Amino acid sequence: MRKLVIILGPTAVGKTDYSIEMALRYGSPVISCDSRQIYKEMSIGTAVPDAAQLAAVQHHFIHSHTVTELYTAGRYEIEALELINRLFDQGHETLVMAGGSGFYVDALVNGLDDFPAADLQLRAELTSRLQEEGVEALRLELKSLDPESYATIDIANGQRVVRALEVCLMTGRPFSSFKTSRTKKRDFEIEKIGLFRPREVLYDRINRRVMKMVDDGLVDEVRSLAGFRDLAALQTVGYKEIFDWFDYQDGLVSAEGYGPQTPGDGPVTSLERAVELIQRNTRRYAKRQLSYWGRDKAIRWLEL
């Protein structure tokens, strides 16, 4: 029976090394299921596998698309399924997938409902509001229109909030109401393995990884992407905090003001403050990832 093994878990838990070991065991490539590592312009802040890891085994969906493309979980479902079926037809019996993007994993495993097509004008307006008002304002609006989505999606991800709010405003229906169809049947077995570590260990790994990102040139990477700042791909932890620091340096935010991405946190007046926020926001993201997957009884959890 053809089988897809999905290695999932919170950010920085160790999915990359574990999936490579498993891929080598099965003679499989690693199929990445990460909504940010697909972008070729984003390497350091997304913690893509390093050169040695990429050389150890073939990886798919790493640096495969550009930030200027509008990439969605629905598109990932189509492209990943096509790749998986092609690899099975080539003779693979077991394939290994690794990722931390819960919505992408769900799209691949269960399929997505038939969401309405994007309203690009409305999305542009909401994205503009995201930049001007911060994600908190849009989150509160989503909470009033669709409490279920507010409670389940990654509400720190501006792109996800914009999309959910866009559907609510465009259709007059909650975004969550579209996620009601039955699971699509896949013609291969799926096994999900969730990795976890004690919280203090995971948080320490997160803190140290952020420091390594800075040492590896995160600031220069973010600066090189300044022209794409308003794109959905850049509305993510590790980038928005550095952009807020740039705003302060450029005099766009006063010492008494607030950055566009971190309302309530105060101005990001130094790189040290930006790093603190990245570490904190990444820890919060890891907590949300674990909560998201905690409802999935099909996951077999493994402590590293």
C-alpha positions as CSV (number, residue, x, y, z in Angstrom):
1,M,0.0,0.0,0.0
2,R,1.4,3.4,-1.0
3,K,1.9,5.5,2.1
4,L,2.6,9.2,2.8
5,V,4.3,9.9,6.2
6,I,3.8,13.4,7.4
7,I,6.2,14.8,9.9
8,L,4.7,17.8,11.7
9,G,5.1,19.8,14.8
10,P,5.9,23.2,16.1
11,T,8.5,25.5,14.7
12,A,12.1,24.7,15.8
13,V,11.2,21.2,17.2
14,G,13.5,19.4,14.8
15,K,11.3,18.4,11.8
16,T,14.0,18.9,9.2
17,D,16.6,16.5,10.6
18,Y,14.0,13.9,11.6
19,S,12.4,14.0,8.1
20,I,15.7,13.6,6.4
21,E,16.6,10.6,8.5
22,M,13.2,9.0,7.6
23,A,13.6,9.9,3.9
24,L,17.0,8.3,3.8
25,R,15.5,5.2,5.4
26,Y,12.8,4.9,2.8
27,G,14.7,6.2,-0.2
28,S,12.2,9.1,-0.5
29,P,12.7,12.8,-1.2
30,V,11.3,15.2,1.4
31,I,8.2,17.1,0.4
32,S,8.1,20.3,2.2
33,C,4.7,21.5,3.5
34,D,5.6,25.0,4.7
35,S,3.8,28.1,3.5
36,R,6.9,30.3,3.7
37,Q,9.9,28.1,2.7
38,I,8.4,27.9,-0.8
39,Y,9.6,31.4,-1.5
40,K,13.0,31.7,-3.1
41,E,13.6,35.2,-1.8
42,M,13.1,34.1,1.9
43,S,15.7,31.8,3.4
44,I,17.1,32.9,6.7
45,G,13.9,34.1,8.3
46,T,12.0,31.0,7.2
47,A,14.7,28.6,8.5
48,V,15.0,26.6,5.2
49,P,17.2,23.5,5.4
50,D,20.8,24.4,5.1
51,A,23.1,23.4,2.2
52,A,24.2,20.1,3.9
53,Q,20.6,19.1,4.6
54,L,19.5,19.9,1.1
55,A,22.4,17.9,-0.3
56,A,21.5,14.9,1.9
57,V,18.2,14.3,0.2
58,Q,16.1,15.9,-2.6
59,H,13.6,18.4,-1.3
60,H,10.5,19.6,-3.1
61,F,8.6,22.9,-2.5
62,I,11.7,24.6,-1.1
63,H,12.5,27.9,-2.9
64,S,10.1,26.8,-5.6
65,H,8.0,30.0,-6.0
66,T,8.4,33.8,-5.8
67,V,7.0,36.2,-3.3
68,T,5.3,38.1,-6.1
69,E,3.0,35.1,-6.7
70,L,-0.3,34.7,-4.8
71,Y,0.2,31.2,-3.4
72,T,-2.6,29.5,-1.4
73,A,-3.3,26.3,0.4
74,G,-5.6,25.3,-2.4
75,R,-2.8,25.7,-5.0
76,Y,-0.6,23.7,-2.7
77,E,-3.1,20.9,-2.5
78,I,-3.2,20.6,-6.3
79,E,0.6,20.9,-6.9
80,A,1.5,18.6,-4.0
81,L,-1.0,15.9,-5.0
82,E,0.3,16.0,-8.5
83,L,3.9,15.5,-7.3
84,I,3.0,12.8,-4.8
85,N,1.2,10.7,-7.5
86,R,4.0,11.2,-9.9
87,L,6.5,10.0,-7.3
88,F,4.4,7.0,-6.5
89,D,4.2,6.2,-10.2
90,Q,8.0,6.3,-10.4
91,G,8.1,3.4,-7.9
92,H,8.2,5.0,-4.5
93,E,6.2,3.0,-1.9
94,T,6.6,5.4,1.0
95,L,7.0,9.2,0.8
96,V,8.0,11.6,3.5
97,M,6.4,15.1,3.9
98,A,7.5,17.6,6.6
99,G,6.0,20.8,7.6
100,G,4.6,23.1,10.2
101,S,1.8,24.8,8.2
102,G,-1.4,23.2,9.6
103,F,-3.7,24.6,6.9
104,Y,-1.4,23.3,4.1
105,V,-1.3,19.9,5.8
106,D,-5.1,19.8,6.1
107,A,-5.4,20.9,2.5
108,L,-3.3,17.9,1.4
109,V,-4.8,15.4,3.7
110,N,-8.5,16.3,3.7
111,G,-8.9,18.6,0.7
112,L,-10.3,22.1,0.8
113,D,-13.9,23.2,0.4
114,D,-14.9,25.2,-2.7
115,F,-14.1,28.6,-1.3
116,P,-15.2,31.5,-3.4
117,A,-12.7,33.0,-5.8
118,A,-10.6,35.9,-4.4
119,D,-12.0,39.4,-4.7
120,L,-8.7,41.1,-5.5
121,Q,-9.9,44.7,-5.0
122,L,-11.3,43.8,-1.6
123,R,-8.2,42.0,-0.7
124,A,-6.1,45.0,-1.7
125,E,-8.2,47.2,0.5
126,L,-7.9,44.8,3.5
127,T,-4.2,44.5,2.9
128,S,-3.9,48.2,2.9
129,R,-5.8,48.3,6.2
130,L,-3.5,45.7,7.6
131,Q,-0.5,47.9,6.9
132,E,-2.1,51.1,8.2
133,E,-4.1,49.7,11.2
134,G,-2.2,46.6,12.1
135,V,-3.5,43.0,12.3
136,E,-5.2,43.6,15.6
137,A,-7.9,45.8,14.1
138,L,-8.7,43.2,11.4
139,R,-8.6,40.4,14.0
140,L,-11.3,42.1,16.1
141,E,-13.5,42.6,13.0
142,L,-13.1,38.9,12.2
143,K,-13.9,38.0,15.8
144,S,-17.3,39.8,15.5
145,L,-18.1,38.3,12.1
146,D,-16.8,34.7,12.5
147,P,-15.8,33.7,16.1
148,E,-15.1,30.1,15.0
149,S,-12.4,31.2,12.5
150,Y,-11.0,33.6,15.1
151,A,-10.6,30.7,17.5
152,T,-9.0,28.3,15.0
153,I,-6.9,30.1,12.4
154,D,-3.4,31.6,13.0
155,I,-4.7,35.1,13.9
156,A,-1.1,36.4,14.0
157,N,-0.8,35.7,10.3
158,G,-2.1,38.8,8.6
159,Q,-2.5,36.9,5.3
160,R,-4.9,34.4,6.9
161,V,-6.9,37.0,8.7
162,V,-7.2,39.0,5.5
163,R,-8.4,36.0,3.5
164,A,-11.0,35.0,6.2
165,L,-12.3,38.5,6.5
166,E,-12.4,38.9,2.7
167,V,-14.7,35.8,2.5
168,C,-16.9,37.0,5.3
169,L,-17.4,40.5,3.7
170,M,-17.7,39.2,0.2
171,T,-20.3,36.5,0.8
172,G,-22.0,37.6,4.0
173,R,-21.2,34.1,5.4
174,P,-18.6,33.1,8.0
175,F,-15.4,31.9,6.5
176,S,-15.7,28.8,8.8
177,S,-19.1,27.9,7.2
178,F,-17.3,26.9,4.0
179,K,-15.3,24.3,5.8
180,T,-18.1,21.7,6.1
181,S,-17.7,19.3,3.3
182,R,-16.6,15.7,3.8
183,T,-13.0,14.7,3.7
184,K,-11.8,14.0,0.2
185,K,-10.6,10.4,-0.3
186,R,-6.9,9.9,-1.2
187,D,-5.8,6.8,-2.9
188,F,-2.8,6.3,-0.6
189,E,-2.4,5.7,3.2
190,I,-1.5,8.7,5.3
191,E,0.4,8.5,8.6
192,K,0.9,11.6,10.7
193,I,3.8,11.8,13.2
194,G,3.8,14.8,15.5
195,L,7.1,15.8,17.1
196,F,7.3,17.6,20.4
197,R,9.8,18.6,23.1
198,P,9.3,19.8,26.7
199,R,8.2,23.4,26.5
200,E,11.3,24.9,28.1
201,V,13.5,23.0,25.7
202,L,11.4,24.1,22.7
203,Y,11.4,27.7,23.8
204,D,15.2,27.7,24.3
205,R,15.6,26.2,20.8
206,I,13.4,29.0,19.4
207,N,15.3,31.7,21.2
208,R,18.7,30.4,20.0
209,R,17.5,29.9,16.4
210,V,16.4,33.5,16.2
211,M,19.8,34.6,17.4
212,K,21.4,32.4,14.7
213,M,19.2,34.0,12.1
214,V,20.4,37.4,13.0
215,D,24.0,36.2,13.0
216,D,23.4,34.6,9.5
217,G,22.2,37.9,8.1
218,L,18.5,38.2,8.7
219,V,18.6,42.0,8.8
220,D,20.1,42.2,5.3
221,E,17.6,39.6,4.0
222,V,14.7,41.7,5.3
223,R,16.2,44.9,3.9
224,S,16.5,43.2,0.4
225,L,12.8,42.5,0.5
226,A,11.7,46.1,1.4
227,G,10.2,46.5,-2.0
228,F,7.9,43.5,-1.4
229,R,6.9,44.5,2.1
230,D,3.2,44.9,1.4
231,L,2.9,41.4,-0.2
232,A,1.1,38.7,1.7
233,A,4.3,36.5,1.9
234,L,6.1,39.1,4.0
235,Q,3.3,39.4,6.6
236,T,5.1,36.9,8.9
237,V,7.1,36.6,12.1
238,G,10.7,37.4,11.6
239,Y,10.1,40.0,8.9
240,K,7.5,42.3,10.2
241,E,9.4,43.0,13.4
242,I,12.5,44.0,11.5
243,F,10.4,46.2,9.2
244,D,9.1,48.0,12.2
245,W,12.6,48.7,13.4
246,F,13.5,50.1,9.9
247,D,10.4,52.4,10.3
248,Y,11.7,53.7,13.5
249,Q,15.2,54.3,12.1
250,D,13.7,56.1,9.1
251,G,11.7,58.4,11.4
252,L,8.3,56.9,10.3
253,V,7.5,56.0,13.9
254,S,8.3,58.2,16.8
255,A,9.5,57.0,20.2
256,E,5.9,57.5,21.5
257,G,4.3,55.9,18.4
258,Y,3.5,52.4,17.4
259,G,4.7,50.3,14.5
260,P,2.2,49.1,12.0
261,Q,2.7,45.4,12.7
262,T,3.0,45.4,16.4
263,P,0.2,47.5,17.9
264,G,0.4,47.6,21.7
265,D,4.1,46.6,21.8
266,G,5.3,50.1,21.4
267,P,7.9,51.3,18.9
268,V,10.7,48.9,17.8
269,T,13.6,51.2,18.7
270,S,16.5,48.8,18.4
271,L,17.5,45.5,16.8
272,E,17.6,44.0,20.3
273,R,13.9,44.9,20.7
274,A,13.1,43.4,17.3
275,V,14.9,40.2,18.3
276,E,12.9,40.0,21.5
277,L,9.6,40.4,19.6
278,I,10.6,37.8,17.1
279,Q,11.5,35.3,19.8
280,R,8.2,36.0,21.7
281,N,6.0,35.9,18.6
282,T,7.7,32.7,17.4
283,R,7.1,31.1,20.8
284,R,3.4,32.2,20.6
285,Y,3.2,30.7,17.1
286,A,4.6,27.4,18.3
287,K,2.0,27.3,21.0
288,R,-0.8,27.9,18.5
289,Q,0.6,25.2,16.3
290,L,0.4,22.7,19.1
291,S,-3.1,23.8,19.9
292,Y,-4.2,23.5,16.3
293,W,-2.9,19.9,16.0
294,G,-4.1,18.9,19.5
295,R,-7.6,18.4,18.1
296,D,-6.3,15.8,15.5
297,K,-6.6,12.3,17.1
298,A,-4.9,10.7,14.0
299,I,-1.5,12.2,15.0
300,R,0.9,9.8,16.7
301,W,3.0,12.0,19.0
302,L,6.7,11.4,19.5
303,E,8.9,13.2,22.1
304,L,12.4,14.1,20.9
